[in-house]
Amino acid sequence: MGFAKMTQVAHYAPSRIVTNDDLSQILDTSDEWIRSRTGIGQRHISEHEDTSDLATKVAESLLSKSGLSPLELDFIIIATITPDHNMPSAAAKVQGNLGAQNAFAFDVTAACSGFVFALATAEKFMASGAYQKGIVIGAEVMSKVLDWSDRSTAVLFGDGAGGVLLEQSDRQHFLVESLNTDGSQWQNLQSGRKNLSSPFQEIVKKEPSFLTMDGRAVFDFTIRTVSKSIRQMLDHYPEEVDYLLLHQANIRILDKMAKKISVDRDKFLANMDRYGNTSGASIPILLSENVEKGLIRLDGTQTILLSAFGGGLTWGNLIVKI
Ligand code: ACO
C-alpha cells in the first residue's frame, strides 16, 4: 500500500497571445460579446509547438523543481484530446524527449475531464505501492482542432499545459473521488472524427473533424449534473474545503455553479480570462498558477476540490489534502 502526494506543479503556455480584439479582425465578433458571455479576454495559441512539446516543457520544469533525474520516474500519463498522433501517445514522445527510460507512458482521453481522470488513475498506481514517482500532465493545442470560421466555438478555447509530480507519502492525500460518464450525450461536444476507411468500405458521408458543440446543452449539463455531483460530494465530506478548482470553461458557468453549490464564490479560483478554455490543461494550469502565487501550498494543510467536465460527456471530482 502507498499514498500519492502532489509534490510539484508546473505549467507552460505558448508565447503567442491572441486577444479578443485580434479575433474580431478575422471573425464577426467583439471583445464585449466574448467577455460578457464567457469571461475570456485572451488565449495563448501555439504556432510551432505540438502537444508533446508543451507537455515536455512542463515535465522538464517538474523535474528541475524537484531535482529528480528523469530515470527516477516510474510513469508519465498525459491527458489530451489533441495528441500529435494516435500512435505513439503524446506521453511516449515526452518519455523519449526526457530520456525517462524507466517510465511507462500512455495518454488518457477524457476531454476536459482528462486531467482529473488521469490523476485518479495515477493515484491508484501509487496506492498499489508498486511505483514511487510519476508525472501527470494535461496538455492541449485546441487551436488546431477548431473551425476558425465558426465564431461560436473558435473564441472559447486556447492552448497550454500543466502538470504535477506525484511521490509517495506516509499519509493519505486523495480523500474522495467521483468519476462519471454519460456516453448517450456524446454528440453535444465532439472533435477529431476520424472518417477512417478501407478499400472494403465505401464512405457515404464524411463528417467534420473539427470541434462542434451544442453550447446550450453543455451549459445545462454543467449547471445541473456537475453542480449536483459537487454538492453531493461536499455533503459527505465533514470538513470545509479551502478552494474549488473547476474546469475553466466559462465564467458564467462558474458563477452559476457557485450559486447552485452554495459555496462562497471567493473559493472558486479562475484564470480563463487569460487562457480561455484549455480543455484537459485548464485545472493543472490553474493549480500551478495558484501555487506560484502562494494561495495554495503543497504542505498538506489545505483541502482543495478539483472538478472537471466535458466531452463524452464526462465529469469527475476529487477532494485532495494538498
Ligand atoms: N460573437 C458574437 N456573436 C456570437 C458569437 C461570437 N463569438 N457566438 C455566437 N454569437 C451569436 C449567435 O450567432 C447568436 O446570434 P443570433 O441570436 O443572431 O442567432 C447569439 O450570439 C446568441 O448565441 P447563443 O449560442 O445563444 O449564445 P449564448 O448566450 O448561449 O452563449 C455560449 C454561447 C457562451 C457558448 C454558451 O452557450 C455557453 O456558455 N455554453 C457552454 C459551453 C462551453 O463553455 N463550452 C466550452 C467547451 S465545453 C467544456 O469545456 C465543458
Boltz pocket constraint, residues with backbone or C-beta under 6 A from the ligand:
constraints:
  - pocket:
      binder: B
      contacts: [[A, 28], [A, 29], [A, 30], [A, 33], [A, 34], [A, 37], [A, 38], [A, 112], [A, 151], [A, 152], [A, 153], [A, 155], [A, 156], [A, 189], [A, 213], [A, 214], [A, 215], [A, 216], [A, 218], [A, 219], [A, 247], [A, 248], [A, 249], [A, 250], [A, 252], [A, 253], [A, 277], [A, 279], [A, 309], [A, 310], [A, 311]]
      max_distance: 6.0
